[in-house]
Amino acid sequence: MNLYILIFLLIIATIPFFQSKKSKSIIIPVIIFILSVIVGVRYNVGTDYTTYVDIYNSSSPITLSSIETYQKEPLFWLLMAILKTLGSESPVFFFTTISLITSYNIYRTILNFKMELSILSILLYFCLFWLNHQTNTVRHGIMVSYVWLAFSYITVGNRKAFFKYIIIGGLFHSLGFIFLPFIFFLNRTLNKKLLFILLTISIVSVVRPFAIPLLSWLVELFLFPGAGKIIYYVNDYYWEEDVRMALRISSGMLLNLSIAILLYKNRRGLSVKILYFNILFNCLIISSVVAFVFSTVGILVERVSGSLNVCLIFLIPIIIKEYAYNKKIKILYYIVALVYCFLILRANYNKVNRDGIYQFLPYKTVFYK
């Protein structure tokens, strides 16, 4: 049994204790702490591990001269500088700190969305996103956590909090700035006509790709915050990697689209008014459209659609809560959700890089290499 399956089973084992608020207030911080320590003390786990170790080792404490290096994605560099100033020479504390912040933001988002099945949301995050967001693309992961924290303030009309957290996320990873306009439409109800148009564009783009030249032209014309990162992904990334990461149509894309159709057809059957449903549903729709339209640019789909796909850790518990009309059906839904989590987790920790080497296996620590 590897470490990831053990964590999976441990999180499941806490489910019976989530009946009281006191138990939740103890268990969830413990889970976050354990996951953060696992991220922090890992050794050569994740494709980007050595890159971030080299970046951290080359960083320096805060000085007047070093501030000039913080111009691009400054909070990421500032965090490293603060840790170096405090005397932390080992990247262990850097990785642990990044993980703590990311996990805490996700937990705050779960609280803001008032998720009744919060432990299931945590399990879904661990299985679907934790490995990639916290042991691989850690800057992207912390940005996504701030973006979703920002989204959770839209329903209560707290625009100040929304802009604050989007900006913080963007200062860790500039792609976060592309989510600034979401304040204007993310909480709106999509009508049938608009959904039909989006579906048509998605189908046409798969048959005859047209979006890449159009996107390149738009971002170069307007140069909005985060545009530079998109230009890099579309025009430069593959030249540096010497590979064309074409996704085409994946089973995950079809599954997300199926969930979206299910939710849209049954949205009026919800037994309670979920204030944040529009936000989650719209994120799933936008994610699906981006995935189909830009299916030939894997990295763009991974970063943009992947960021929005975090909505699944909230939507799946909603489906179980709202559509399980009796205890037996609810148990069946739970079993299906757990099987889904396990399959996704196994697929994630079995990923290999271009050289055919496992990214996350075996798990090694700085204490035992």
PEWO-V34276 format. One line per field, one symbol per residue. burial: + if it has 16 or more other C-alpha atoms within 10 Angstrom, else -. Layout:
burial: ???
This chain:
burial: ---+--++--+------+-----+--++--+++-+++++++++++++-+--++--+--++++----------+++++++++-++----+-++++++++++++++++++++-++-+-+++++++++++++++++++++++++++++++++++++++-----+++-++++++++++++++++--+--++----------++-++--++--+-++--++--+-----+++-+++-++--++--------+-----+--++-++--+---+--------+++++++++++++++++++++++++++++++++++++++++++++++++-----+--++--++--++-++--++--------++++-+-+----
